[in-house]
Amino acid sequence: MHVYHYAAYERTHLLPLATRHGVGEEDVDDLLRAGVPVDLYPIVRKALVVGSHST
């Protein structure tokens, strides 16, 4: 299973949110360690080509 997201916000804040609310810390940690969240930002950044005129 993968959970796709864009940019690091979700991955950065998921465990602190679980810890703050006291629910699912171990489950979130397991998901993060297993690489379930997939950040699409670096993939899109490497794939995007922008053409421009040179002068």
ROVEX-140452 format. One record per residue (C-alpha): residue number from 1; chain; y, z, x. Coordinates in steps of 0.5 Angstrom, whole numbers. Example, Ala and Ser with C-alpha at 12.3 -4.5 7.8 and 13.67 -1.06 7.14 Angstrom:
- 1|A|-9|16|25
- 2|A|-2|14|27
***
This chain:
- 1|A|0|0|0
- 2|A|7|-1|2
- 3|A|14|1|-1
- 4|A|19|-4|1
- 5|A|26|-2|2
- 6|A|33|-5|5
- 7|A|36|-1|11
- 8|A|34|6|14
- 9|A|37|11|8
- 10|A|30|12|4
- 11|A|26|13|10
- 12|A|31|18|13
- 13|A|32|22|7
- 14|A|26|22|4
- 15|A|23|28|7
- 16|A|29|32|7
- 17|A|29|31|0
- 18|A|22|33|-1
- 19|A|23|39|3
- 20|A|30|41|0
- 21|A|26|41|-7
- 22|A|20|44|-5
- 23|A|15|38|-7
- 24|A|11|34|-4
- 25|A|13|35|3
- 26|A|6|34|6
- 27|A|5|27|2
- 28|A|11|24|4
- 29|A|10|26|11
- 30|A|3|23|10
- 31|A|6|16|7
- 32|A|11|16|13
- 33|A|6|17|18
- 34|A|2|12|15
- 35|A|7|7|15
- 36|A|8|6|8
- 37|A|15|5|8
- 38|A|17|-2|10
- 39|A|24|-3|12
- 40|A|26|-11|11
- 41|A|33|-10|14
- 42|A|30|-12|21
- 43|A|26|-17|18
- 44|A|32|-21|15
- 45|A|36|-20|20
- 46|A|32|-23|25
- 47|A|30|-29|20
- 48|A|37|-31|18
- 49|A|41|-36|22
- 50|A|48|-38|20
- 51|A|51|-44|22
- 52|A|58|-45|24
- 53|A|62|-51|28
- 54|A|64|-50|35
- 55|A|71|-52|37
***
